[in-house]
Amino acid sequence: MITIICGEDIVASRKYFTDLKNEYIKKGYEIQEVVANQISDIDRWMGESIGLFSSKAVFVTQGLNKTISRKVSEKKNIEMLSRNKEVILLDWEESLTGREVKMAKLVTLKEFKLDQSIFKLTDACYPGNLERFCTILESLPAKIEDGFIFFMLVKHLRNLILVKSNQKPARMMDWQVWKLQKQAKYWSSDSLITFYDNLQRIDVRIKTSNNPYSLRRSLDILAYYLL
């Protein structure tokens, strides 16, 4: 049995992955870390190494998806593991969406999607759009952690800088790049870099406890001066 935990909400998916491992530990299972490109050996390990693994073992890995190729033999191994009720394999995929998971029909998929309001915030982040940006920032649900809001903005600004430099961000579809290109037209290269640099300064102040304002308030102030 293979369970893949994924989704653009990295914080939620990672927490679920950790909580799930802890649940198995409480039930008496032994956790075995496995490198993603070695999971095809699990059946052999269990057959040849009696006593090496607990009779109640859970194998955990990360980044399994990128190791799956088009080889027929490899696909058969994944299929065998997914049908083996004696094997429990948990895999965490960072930032991967459900539709990007290979052989998704053979696994149990747990996807954590982002609150759509966070995308409204990043889409509104450009000069001349101060009022809308601040309105969306203020209305974001309390359940969305400030650190995650900050992470998404930093990631978005980094992608805008890449697009402005005629580079394509990794793992982005054409329509996503087109949206970034459209938004990047509102920015000059210097203003983009200035905004990004100030985000980094906020990050340092927060981490060193030298910021008298909350993270959301700091973003609000930054937007006031640069948007």
C-alpha positions in Angstrom: 0.0 0.0 0.0 1.4 3.4 -1.0 0.2 6.7 0.3 1.4 9.9 -1.4 1.0 13.2 0.5 1.3 16.2 -1.8 -0.1 19.6 -2.6 0.8 23.2 -3.0 0.1 23.8 0.7 3.5 22.6 1.8 2.9 23.4 5.5 -0.3 21.4 5.7 1.0 18.5 3.7 4.3 18.3 5.7 2.3 18.4 9.0 0.0 15.6 7.8 3.0 13.5 6.8 4.6 14.0 10.2 1.4 13.4 12.1 0.7 10.2 10.1 4.1 8.8 11.0 3.5 9.6 14.6 0.2 7.9 14.5 1.8 4.7 13.3 4.5 5.0 16.0 1.8 5.2 18.6 0.2 2.0 17.2 3.5 0.2 17.6 4.9 0.4 14.1 8.6 0.8 13.4 9.5 3.7 11.0 12.0 2.9 8.3 13.5 5.7 6.2 14.0 4.7 2.5 15.7 6.6 -0.3 13.1 7.1 -3.0 15.1 5.3 -5.8 15.4 2.2 -3.6 11.8 1.4 -2.8 11.7 -1.3 -5.5 14.0 -3.3 -3.1 11.5 -3.3 -0.2 9.9 -6.6 -1.2 13.4 -8.2 -1.4 14.5 -6.7 1.9 11.4 -8.0 3.7 11.9 -11.5 2.1 15.7 -11.8 2.7 16.1 -10.0 6.0 13.8 -11.7 8.5 14.1 -9.9 11.8 15.8 -6.9 10.3 12.4 -5.0 10.0 9.7 -5.1 12.6 6.6 -7.2 11.7 4.8 -3.9 11.9 7.0 -1.6 9.8 6.2 1.6 7.9 8.5 2.7 5.2 8.7 6.5 4.6 10.4 8.4 1.7 10.3 11.7 -0.1 10.3 12.7 -3.7 9.2 9.3 -5.1 7.5 10.8 -8.0 10.6 12.1 -9.8 12.2 8.7 -9.6 9.4 7.0 -11.5 10.4 6.6 -15.1 8.7 5.0 -18.1 10.4 1.7 -17.6 8.0 -1.2 -17.6 9.9 -3.0 -14.9 9.8 0.0 -12.6 6.1 0.5 -13.1 5.5 -3.1 -12.3 7.5 -2.7 -9.1 5.3 0.3 -8.0 2.2 -1.7 -8.9 3.3 -4.7 -6.9 4.1 -2.5 -3.8 0.8 -0.7 -4.1 -1.1 -4.1 -4.0 1.0 -5.6 -1.2 -1.0 -5.3 1.9 2.0 -6.2 4.1 3.8 -3.1 2.9 3.0 0.4 4.1 4.8 3.1 2.3 4.4 6.9 2.9 5.8 9.4 0.4 5.9 13.2 0.8 6.0 15.3 -2.3 7.0 19.0 -1.9 4.7 21.4 -3.8 3.5 18.6 -6.2 -0.1 18.8 -7.2 -2.3 15.7 -7.5 -2.4 15.9 -11.2 1.4 15.7 -11.4 1.6 12.5 -9.5 2.6 9.6 -11.8 0.6 6.4 -11.5 -1.9 8.2 -9.2 -4.5 5.5 -9.7 -2.3 2.9 -8.0 -1.8 4.9 -4.8 -3.8 6.5 -2.0 -3.5 10.3 -2.7 -3.8 12.9 0.0 -3.6 16.4 -1.6 -3.5 19.7 0.3 -4.6 22.6 -1.9 -3.9 26.2 -1.2 -6.6 28.6 -0.1 -7.5 30.5 -3.3 -7.3 33.8 -1.4 -3.5 33.5 -1.3 -3.4 33.5 -5.1 -5.6 36.6 -5.1 -2.9 38.3 -2.9 0.0 37.4 -5.1 -1.9 38.4 -8.2 -2.6 41.8 -6.6 1.0 42.4 -5.8 2.1 45.1 -8.3 2.7 48.9 -8.3 -0.5 51.0 -8.5 -2.6 48.3 -6.9 -2.0 49.2 -3.2 -5.6 49.4 -2.0 -6.6 46.0 -3.4 -3.4 44.3 -2.1 -3.9 45.6 1.4 -7.6 44.7 1.3 -6.9 41.1 0.4 -4.0 40.9 2.9 -6.3 42.1 5.7 -9.1 39.7 4.7 -6.9 36.6 4.6 -8.3 33.9 7.0 -6.5 33.6 10.3 -6.0 29.9 9.7 -3.4 30.9 7.0 -0.1 31.3 8.9 1.8 34.5 8.5 4.9 32.6 7.7 3.2 30.9 4.8 1.8 34.2 3.4 5.4 35.5 3.5 6.8 32.4 1.8 4.3 32.6 -1.0 5.0 36.3 -1.6 8.8 35.6 -1.7 8.3 32.7 -4.1 6.1 34.8 -6.3 8.5 37.8 -6.4 11.3 35.4 -7.2 9.4 34.0 -10.1 8.5 37.5 -11.3 12.2 38.4 -11.3 13.0 35.3 -13.4 10.3 36.1 -15.9 11.4 39.7 -16.1 14.9 38.4 -16.9 13.4 36.2 -19.7 13.8 33.0 -17.7 11.2 30.4 -17.1 10.6 29.3 -13.5 11.0 25.6 -12.9 8.0 23.3 -13.1 5.6 26.0 -14.4 3.0 25.5 -17.1 2.8 27.9 -20.0 -0.4 29.5 -18.7 1.3 30.2 -15.4 4.2 31.8 -17.1 1.9 33.9 -19.2 0.2 35.2 -16.1 3.6 36.1 -14.6 4.7 37.9 -17.8 1.5 39.9 -17.8 2.0 41.0 -14.1 5.7 41.6 -14.6 4.9 44.4 -17.1 3.7 46.5 -14.1 7.1 46.3 -12.6 10.5 47.7 -13.5 13.4 45.4 -12.9 14.8 47.7 -10.2 11.5 48.0 -8.3 11.0 44.2 -8.3 14.5 43.7 -6.9 13.9 46.4 -4.3 10.6 44.8 -3.2 12.3 41.4 -3.0 15.3 42.7 -1.0 12.9 44.4 1.5 11.1 41.1 2.0 14.4 39.5 2.9 15.1 42.3 5.4 11.7 41.7 7.0 12.6 38.0 7.2 15.9 38.7 9.0 14.2 41.1 11.4 11.5 38.6 12.3 14.0 35.8 12.8 16.2 38.0 15.0 13.2 39.4 17.0 14.2 42.9 15.8 10.8 43.8 14.3 8.3 45.7 16.4 5.5 44.8 13.9 3.7 41.6 13.1 4.6 39.9 9.8 1.3 41.0 8.2 1.7 44.5 9.4 5.2 44.6 8.0 3.9 43.5 4.6 1.3 46.2 4.8 3.9 48.9 5.5 6.2 47.6 2.7 3.3 47.7 0.3 2.4 51.2 1.3 5.9 52.4 0.3 6.5 50.3 -2.8 3.1 49.6 -4.4 
